[in-house]
Amino acid sequence: MVIGNGMAGARTVEEILSRGGEFDITMFGDEPYGNYNRIMLSNVLAGIEDESGIFLNDLSWYAENGITLHTGVRIERIDRHARMVYGSDGSATGYDKLIIATGSSAFVPPIKGAHVPGRGYHQGVFVFRTLDDTRAMIRYAREHERAVVIGGGLLGLEAARGLQNHLGHVTLVHAAGHLMNAQLNVQAGKTLQATVEQKLGIEVVVDGMTTEILGKHAVTGVKLGDGRIIDCDVVVMAAGIRPNSAVAADSGLVVERGIVVDDRMRAVDEDDIYVVGECAQHRDQVYGLVAPLWEQARVLADQITGTDPGAAYHGSQVATKLKVAGVDVASMGLRGPESADDELIEFAEPKRGIYKNVVIRDGRLVGATLIGDNGKATALIKAFEKGLPLPANRSELLFDLGGPAAEENVAEMPDDEQVCNCNGVSKGALKSCVDGGCKTVSGVMDATRAGKGCGTCKPLVQRIVEWAAGGAVEEDPAASYYVPGVPMPKSELMAAIRQYELKSVSAVFGKLGGDEDAKSKMGLASLLKMMWGASYVDERDARFINDRVHGNIQRDGTFSVVPQMKGGVTTPSDLKRIAEVAERHGVPMVKLTGGQRIDLLGIPKEKLPQIWAELDMPSGYAYAKSFRTVKTCVGSDFCRFGVGDSTALGIALEERYQGVEGPGKMKLAVTGCPRNCAEAYVKDLGVVAIDGGKWEIYVGGAAGAHVRKGDLLTTVGSADEVITLTGRFLQYYRESANWLERTYAWVPRVGIDRIRAVVVDDSDGIAADLDARMDETVAAYVDPWKERAEPATPGQFRTSLPLTVLPQVPVRA
């Protein structure tokens, strides 16, 4: 049994499974998910990485390996004598061998105003530890302006950098005298601070002890010990972590800073209880980095499976090489000399944000720090960990003298040398993967997870794969596949679908693919519907739940209902009807969306047909990979500055293209003058009225996790031309973009000049065909909410239990 489904717990189970044998494994995890890479949460916060890209083991992995996983269940007590654990859900489960991998939680200093009695954190205060924490920060930050991050360590710097993508101003407040004081000396910390302030634009306050969070109902600022007040409406606590050891202490295990273990990773005086990860204290040390956790997991697996009873963990030499808020940082061992005999070689170039030092004792490297230049980090880490002989000219440790830097000879690297520190992958593991038949770099990375953390090891991974493949490394053909389950690029796939008249997802798999691949079904369904229109054979299991029930699923398993309001325009009677339906059914939240629509949130699946019927309004398409909404401004009828009737054109566009499916969702806007109140410059397609009765059309814009101003496609003289070119552009995008590729990625990939040539100038002679195929799609439109009368399948609207119980937010008067 494993208590904890984080990185250490799941990695330990992987190590156990890799040793063979039959085991009955049960796992408990606080969070309602599979196992994800917590290191990558900063990339999710920054919008660099999608949530789906950070999961290491999804829920299907547990089922495939015969693991019983209890998500969202916290173990509250361990009965060591009866060998039982008791969960927060009232369960009692027995074990033969127990592994505690409860990890750590965010440390929140005792700051006045951080908590509201009976309610948890004050509104606007967040910690940064879990996926849910990250989601909550992103949602809240979108509607606020200024953030203060408390804590200038690695986590605080990453939080500050990520929040810059959502807020206009970020201040980092650190109680110590310099950043990352646990890893860096004063000069290195000040060099890092200068880079963070000057190049990243993050305000840094050091020697700043936060004493109070201000604001009665929501955060308005923070107060420091010297009386200074920093205005803000978001506060993120990133002041460090503490081991989660309460359940062990309450159950009678020996706990100091963490749960005390011996060299076999066993809890003190316990033969059948093991501990791994950030909650374990070994030889007075508690580790918060990934590499030591992987070493512990290997020893524990050897012990618990009996593979190597002599396996022992002797502690780890901590060395890190990573990017901190976009700045290269490496540190290991001592931050500076500690005795008169220690050698210190130091270099600083503050204007370039570079600082380097090495500390040598008795001819061995015992410490090193690099800021702004990690070129020598790999060699230094190897010398530090292995005690390698050092050059007589010590400056060679920091610089490549007398010629260009020599690449590490991968053939001479020992097999047990760790290549990926984030995921604990050695050179030998990479070679074994290649020897097993995987000859592509991306395939090896997927199989081993090397390079899937901070990414700094990717060049070395590529060289090792090339070496192991003996020059026979292959280009990954899957990189060009439209969906992973059918080995064809999009153009070839579409040609084959037309040739064989494949009108259902199962038909495509039967003719072109092998076993049905769940990850491919949604993309194929969208493609087939785009190609065949009304002739498409709908197979409901090929759709995501949102598309099966025509509403966005929420965290608690309920759904949203967004009725159509073309161009954001509604009537008093429609408003009254929405209000009456929401009141009658006790809808937990009624919200205005960013696309000028009214969203009814918290609808149980089984009530969707009834609510649709009582609303008696068409679907607003707020859930699918499709044409969503057209946002409009007031336009020329009422606005003093309007030069074009944006409202009428927005409604016309929405009426024509409602429900059109695509590789990604499509958001549009029409604004009546260049003041851009409808934010047309940052939409998939935006239309801007200019003087002279003309309209500018912009494409490929974005203002979500990615921000991009759209490219000017063309300027036209009439609304009819806007409507025609909009359809032609969308059809060209639908036919040539990759699955899930939004226009903000597709437009720069294809090039605006090429798109303009095809869509506006008809350089390829296909404009009429694009228009005709879009006409067919428009003609095939059917309001999906009509399925309320005749469900597509018997279980379409069957009751579904919520995934998570959420607090119910009342409709505000």
N, C-alpha and C positions, 0 to 999 in steps of 0.2 A: 504494500500500500504506500502511496506517495501523497503527502499533504503538501500541496503547492503545484500549480501547473504553469509556473513561469519558466524562464530560460534554463535555470539550473535543474529544476525538477524534470522537465521534458528531456533535456539533454541526458540526464542520468538514465531515464527510461530508454532512450535511443541506444545508449552504451550497453545497457542490459540486453536489449533485443539483439544487438549485433553479436553478442557472445553465444547465441544459440540457446537451446534448451526450452523447456515448457514452463511458462510462468503465468499465473493468474494475477493480472495487474489492475489495481483500482486506483484512480487518481481523484483528488478533490481540488478544485480551484475556485478562488473568490470571484473571478470574472466570468462572464457568460460567453467566453470565446475559447478557441483553440489557443495554441501557444504562439506568441508573437515576439519580435525582436524589439525589446524596450529601447535599445540604443537608437533605433530609427524613429522614435516618436518626435524627435526634434525636426526631422525631415518632413514628417506629416504636418507638424505645426507650421513649418515654413512653406508648405505647399509643394515641396520638391518631390515627395513620395506620396502615392495614394495609399490609403489604409490597407487595401488588399495586398500591396507589395511587401508589407512587413511581416506577414504571417509566416511562421516557420512550419507549423503543423496545423492544418485546418481540421475541422471536426471529423472529416472522413478518415483521416490518418489513424485516429484512435480506434475507429470501428474496424478498419482494415487490419490492424495489429491486435485485435481482440482485447483492447483496453477499455475498461469501464470508466468513463469520465463523468464526474458529477460537477457540472458548472454552476457557478453562483452559490456554492455551498462552502461556508467557513467552518472548519473544525474548531470546536470550542473546548473540548476536553479529551485528554488521552488517559485511558485507564491502563497503566503499564502492566498491572498484575493480571487483569482479565484479558489483556491484548485487544482492547476495543477502543474505537474513536467515536466521538459523538458530535454530530454536525448541527449547524444552525437550522437545518430543516427538520430536526427531530430524529434523524436517522442514527442508528447504532450499527457499526460495521467492525467485524473482527479482522485481525491481521496475523500473519506469521512473522513477517519482517516489515518494519516501518521505516520510511524515509521521510524526514522532515525537510522540506525545501520551501519554507514560507517567505524567503526573501527579505525585503526591507520595505519600509514605508517612508514617506516624506517627513522630514523633521520640521516641525513648525515651532519657532521660538515663542516664548510666552509674551506676545505683544498685545497690548490693550486694544480692544476693538476688532481683533481678528475673528472672534467667534461671537455668535448671537446665541444666548442661552436657549436651548430647546430647538434650535434651527440649524446648527452647524456653522459653517463659515459665513461671515458677513457677505452680503450681496456684493459681488465684484471681487471677492478674494478667492484665489485658486491655488492648489498645489499642482505640481507637474510630475506625475509618476506613472499614470496609467493611460490607456487609450481613451477611456471615458473622460479623464481629466483634460486630455488634449482636445477632444471634441467640444467639451464645455467651454474651454478657453476660446476656441475658434468662433463658436456661436456668439459668445458674449462680446468678444473683441470687435466683431463686425459693426456693432452699433455704438462703439465708444471710441475715444480719441487718444487717451494718454495712459500709459502703463508704467508701473514701478515694479521691477523684479528685485526681490530681496534675496541676495546671495550671489557672490561673485566667483563661485567655483565653476566647474565644467557645466553642471546642469543649469545654473543661472545664466551663463553666457549663451548657451544654446536656446534657452527660453527667450531671452532678449532678442536674439537674432531672428527666431521664428516669429515673434510678435510683430516685428517690423513689417511683415507682409500683411498685417491686418490693422495696424494702428499708425497714426501719424507721428507719434513721439514715444520713445521708450527710454526710461532711466533705469540704470542698474545701480543698486545701493548695496555696498559691501561693508560689513562691520570691521574687517581687518584693514591693514594699511596698504595692501596690494592684492590684485586679482590672483585667483588660484594659489593662495598662500600655502595650501597643503602640498602643492607640487612644485611651485616656482619660488626662486629667491626674489628679493626686492627688485633688483634691476630687471629681471625677466618679467616680473609682474607689471612693472611700469611700462616696459616696452609693449607688452600685450595691451595694456590700457590705452596707450597712445594710438595703436592701430585700430582698436575697437572704436575709439572716439573719432579719429580723423578719417578713416576709410569706410567705416560702417555707419557712422552717424549716431551711435548710441551714446547717450550721456552717462558718464560713470561717476559715482560718488563713493570714495573710499573713506575709511574711518567714520563710517556713517552707521551708527547704531539706531535702528528703527525702534521707537518706543511706543508708538500709537498709530492705529489706522483710523482715519477721520471719516465722518459721515454718519448721519443718523439712520437713513433708510438704505443708502447705498454708498459705496466708497467715494469720497471726494478728495482724499489726499493722504499722505503719510507724514508723521512728525518724527524728527530725528532727536537724538539725545541732546544736541547743542541748541535745540529750539527751532531749527530750520523746518519749514513745511514745504513739501513737494506736492503740487497739485496733480491728481490723477483720478481716473475712474475705474482702473483695473489694477489689482495687486496680485502678483504671482510669488508664492513662497517657494524658493529654490535654495534653501539654506543647508541642504545636506540630507542624508538618509540615516535611518536607525534600523537595526535588525528587528524583524518581527519574531520576537521570542516569548511573547506573553503566554501563549498556549503551552509552551514547554515549561516555563517557570511555574505556571498554575498546576501543571501535572507532575511536579516534583523533580524535573530534570535540573542538572546543574547549569545555571545561566549566570554569566557575568555581563560583558558587553554583548555577547551573543551566546548561543548554545554551545557549551564547551565540548570539544571532540578530541579523540586521540588520533594517532597517525593512520588508523584504519577507517577514519571518518565515523566512528561510533560515538554515541553520546556516552559520557562518563558513567561507568558502572552499569552499562546496558549492553547486553549481548545482541539484542535484536532491534535496536533503534539506531538509525544512522541519520546524519545531518549533512546537508550539502548547500553551498551557495552563500549568499550574503548574510544569512542568519547564523552561520557556523563560525565559532571562534576556535582557531587552531593555533596552539603555541602563542597565545595572547594576541593573535592577529585576526582581524576581520577584514575580508577583501570585498571591495566594491567594483572590481574590474572583471571582465569576462574571462580572460585567459586563466586565472587561478581557479575559477569555477569549473572550467572544462577539465583541468588537471584533477580536481577533487572528484568530478563525476566519473573519470576513468578508474580511479582507485576504488571508489565505492562500488562500481559495477564489478570489478575484479573480485572484490571481497564478497559481495552479496550473492554472486553466482558461483563462487568457488573456483573461478577460472584461474586466479592467482592469489592464493591465501597469503602470500608474502608481500603483496602489493602494499605500499605505504606512501602516504603524502607527507613530505618533509617541509612544506611551505613553498611559497613562490617569490621569486624576485620580480618585483613589480616594475614593468616598463611599458610605456604607452606611446603610441604614435598615431595621431589623429588630427582632424581639423576641428578646431574649436571656434564656432561662429564664423567659419570660413577662413580661419587663420591656422597655418600649419604649426603644430605644437608637438614636441616630443619631450618626455621626461623619464628619468630612471634613477633610482638610488638617491644619493645625497644631492642636496640642492647647492651645496658649497662645501668648502673644506671645514673639517671639524677638529683637526689637530695640526700642530706646527709642521709635521712632516708631510701632510697632504699636498699634492701638487694641484694647482688651479690654472687651467688655460682658459682664457676668457676673451670674447670678441663681441663688440657692440657697434651697431650702425643704426642709431635711433631714427634717422630720417627715412630709412627704408623699412623700419619696423623689424630689424633683425637683431637677435641676441643669441649667443652660443656660449656654452661653457662645458668643460669636462673636469672631473675630479678624479685624481689617480692616487692610490695608496699602495705602497709596496709593489709598484709595477703593474697593478691591476686597475681597470676602470671600475670605480665604485659609484659614479654618478655622472649624469650628463643632462643638459637642458638645451633645447633648441626652440627658438621662436622665429617664425617667419621664413624658415628655410629648413626643410626636413631631408635635404639631399643625403646627408650622412647618417640619418637615423637608423636605417636597417643595419649598417655595419656597427654602429655603436651599441645597439641592442644585442647583437650577437657577441660582441666583445664583453659586454656587461654580464650577460647570462652565462657565458661559457668560460670566462676568465682567459680569453685569448691574449697572446703576447701583443704588446703595443709598439708602434713605431718609435724609433729613437727621436725622430723629429715629431714632437707631439702635435704640432699644428696640422699634420696630415690627418689627425682625427677629425678636424673641423673643416678642412679644405682639401680639394683635389689639386695638388701642386704639380707643376711641370707638364700638364696635359689635361685632356678632358676626363671626366669621371668614368671610371671603368665599371661596366655592368657586372653584377655578381654572377659568377659562373655557376649556373644552376646544376650542372652535372656534378660539381664538387660538393654541393650542399648535402648534408646528411638527411636521410629519409625522415628522421623524427624532428627536423627543424620546422618550427611553426611558421607558416606563411601568412595565414589570416588570423590575426589576434582576436578579432571580433567574434569569430565562430570556431576558433580552435582547430583550424585545418592545417595539417602538415604537408610537406612536400610528398611524403610517402602516400598520403591519402589521395593526392592529386594524381600521382603516377598510377596508383592502383585503379583509379577511375578510368584513366586513359587505356591501361592494359586490359580493362574489362570491356573495351569496345567503344567508349565514348571519345570521339576524335574532334569534337568542336569545343571551343573555349566556353561558349555560353552553356553548352550541355554539361560540361564539367562544373561550372559555377553553380548551375541549378542542382546538380546531384550532390555536391559537397558543401554548398553555401559559401564557398570561398569568394570573397569580393562582394558579398551581399550585405556587409555591415557598413563601415565608413567609406569603403571603396578604395582606400589608399594602396591596397595590395594588388589591384587588378593588373597593372603592368607585369608584376612578377608572376602572377598566376598565368598570364598569357605566355610568358617565356617558358615556364615549366611545362605547360601543356604542349607547346611546340617542340620542346626538347623530348618530352616523353613520347610524343607521336613520331619521333624520328624524322621530322620534316613533312610528315603526312597529315598535318593538321588540316581539318576540313572546314569550309565555311558552313555555318549552320543554315541549312535550307529552311528550317522552320521559321527563321526570322522574316521570311517573305510570305509565309502562309497567312491567308486571311483569318482563318480560325485554326487552332492547333490540331484538331482531329481530322482535317482533310488536307493532304499534302499538296496544296496548290495555291499560287498567288491569286489575288482577287480576279484579275482579268481572265486567267485560265479557268478558274472556278466558274465564273459567269458563263464563259463560252461552253463549258461542259454541261452546265445546268440547262442552257438553251438547247444544246444538241440533243440531249436525252430527255428533254421536257420533264425535268425533275421538279415537282411542285410541292414537295413536302420534305421536312428535315430527315425523316426516316428514309425517304427515297434517295436523298443525297448520300447518306451514310451507306446505304445498300449498294449504290452504284460506284461511288467514288472513294469511300473511306472504309475503315475497318470497323472496330467496335465503336458503338456510339459513345461520344465524348461529351460529358455534361458541360464542360467549359465552352464547347463549340456551338451548342444548340441555340443560344440566344442570338449570336451573330448570324448563324444560318437562317434563323427564322426571320430576322430583320431583312436580310438580303433577298430571300425568296419573296417576301411580301412586297418589297420594292420592285422586283423584277416581274412578278406575275399579277400583282394587284388582286382583282376579284377572283382570279383563278387559283390563287395560292391555297393550298390545303393546310388548314390550321391544325397543329397538334399541340395541345395545351401544355404538355410536359416540356415543350421546347421553350416555353416562356418563363421569365423570372416572375416571382410572385406579384410584383407590381403590375405587370402586364396581364396576368391572369385575372386579377380582380380590379384593375383599372384605378388604383390608388396607391400612394406611397406608403410602404410599411414603415412604422415608427419603431423606436427602441423597445417599446413594451408590447409589440405585436399587434397594436391597433393600426388604423389606416387614416389617411387624410382624404378629404373630399373637397375638391376645388372646382366649383361650377364655372362654366365659360362666361367671361365678361370681355367681349371683343374690344381690344384696344384699351381695356381698363375702364370702359364706360358701362354704367348700369342704370337701372331705373328705380324709382322709389318702391314700386311693387316688388321687384326682385329683391331689393334690400330687405323689405319687410318679410318676404317669404323665407329668405335665408335665416333671418333672426328668429322667426317663429319655429322653424325646423330645429335650429340649434337649441332653443329653449325647451321645446317639447321633448327632445331626446337627451337633454342634459349634456350637451357636447362640452368636453372639458376645456377646450380653448378655441376661440375664434380669432384669427390673425390675418392681417394684411400681408401679402407676400411681396417680395421684391419686384415681382412682375405685375403689380397693380391688380391683384386678385384677392378674393376672400377665401381663406383656408379654414375648413372645419377639421380640427385635429382631435384624435382620440376615438375614432369610430371603430367599434368591433367589426370584424369581417362579416359576420352574419347579418349585421344591420345595414350594410352598404346598399343592397337593393331597395330597402324601404326608404332610406334617406334620399337616394336618387329619385325615387318615384315622387316623394313629397316635394322635393325641390322642383321637379319637372323642368330641369335645365340641362343643356348638353354638358359633356365632360370638358373640363378646362385643360386637359392634357398636362398635368403637373407631375407626371410619374414615369413617362416612357422615354426611350431614346428616340425622340421625335421632335417635330415642330412644336414648340411650347407656346409661347405667348408673344404678342407684339406690344411692347410698352410704348405709350404715347404721352406727349405733353398736351397742354390745353389747345395749342394750335392757333390758327388765325382768327377763329370766331370770337374768342374772348381775350386772348393775350395781346398786350400793346405792341409786342415786338414780333409777333408771328408773321411770317411771310409765306407760309404754306399750311394747308389744312391737314395737319399731321394726324388728327383723330380719324378723319374719314379714310385716309390712306391706310392707317394702321388697322382699322376695322376691315377694310377690303382685303388686305393681305391675310389677316387671320381667318376671314371667312373662306378664302380660296384654299389656303394651305393647311388648314386645321388637321391635325392627326397624321400628317405625312411623316413616315418613319425614316430614320437614317442611321448611319454608323454611330452617331452621337447625338445628344440633344441639340436643338437649334433654337436660340433665343434671338428675338428681333426687337427693333425699336425704330420709331419714326419720331423725329423732333422737328418742330415748326420753324426753327431758326438756329443759327450756329451757336446760340447760348447753350444748347444741348441739354435741356432739362430732362429729357428721357434717356440720356446716357447712350446715345446711338453710336458713338465712336468706339464703344467697348462691347459690342454685341457680335454674335456670329454674322449677322447682317444688320447694318444700321443705315437709315435713310435720313438725310439732313436737308431741310429746305433752305435755299439761298435766294438772293434777290433775282428778279427776272423770271419768276415762276419755275425755276429749275430745281432739281433734286440731285444731291450727291449720294452715291451708294458706296458704303464702306463694308469691307468683309474681313473676317478673321480676327475680330476683336474679342477681348475677354476681360472680365473684372471679378474673377473669383479667386481660387487658389493661384491662378496665373493671371497676370495683368498685361494686356497688350492692346495698344491702339490699333484699330482696324486699318487696312490698306484701302486707299481710294480705288475702287473698281472703275467707276466712270461717273460722268455727270449727264443727266438726261433732262428733257424738257417737259415731260408729262408723267402723271401718275400711272397711266397705262404702261408706259415703258418700264417704270419701276416694278410693276407687278410681273411683267413678262421676264425681265432680267432676274428678278428674285427667283422665280421658278426655275429658270435655266441654270442659274448658279447653284441652287440647292440640288437640282438633279445631277449636275456634273459632280458635285461633292458626294452625293449618295452613291454614284457609280464608281468613283475612283478612290475614295478615302478608305483607310483601314478601319476595321471594326474598333469602335470606341475612340477613334481619332477625332477630336473636336476640330472645328474649322481653324481655331487659333494655332493648331499644329499643322494642319493640312495646307493652309494657304502659304505659309513660309516654305514648307517642304516642296510644294509644286512650283511656287513662285507666282507673284501677282501678275507679272507680265504674261506668263503662259495662261493663267486663268482668264485674264482680260482678252487675250487673243482668241481663246475658244468661246467664251461666253458673250463677249461684246462684238468682236470682229468676225466671228465664225471662221477662223482660220482653217479648221479641220472639216468644215462643211457638215457639222453634226448638230448645229443649233436647232434645226427643225425637228430632228429626231429627239433631242433632249426635251423640247417643248411638248412633243407628242406623248412621250413617256410620262412626263409630269401630268399632262391632261388625263391620261389613263388612271394614274394614281388618284388624282382629285375626284374623278368620276366614281371611283370605287369606295369613296369614304362612307363609313357607317358609324354613327355615334355608338361607342362601346358601352355606354351606360344603358343602351336598349336591352342589354343582356339581363337586366333586372327582371324582365318578363319571362325569358326563356334562358336559364343558365346554360352555359356551354357544356358543363359537365355536372354530374349530380353533386359533387363535393366542392364546386367552385366557391360557394359562400358558406361552407361548413364552419362551425364554431372553431376558433383557434385560441389556444390559451396564450396569454401574454408571456413574452420572454422574460421580461423584467417588470416588477411592479414600480411604477413611477408615481411621484406625487401628483395629485390632480389639481390643476390650476383652474380656478373658477373663471367663468366668463365675466369680464369686468363690465359694470354698468356704464 
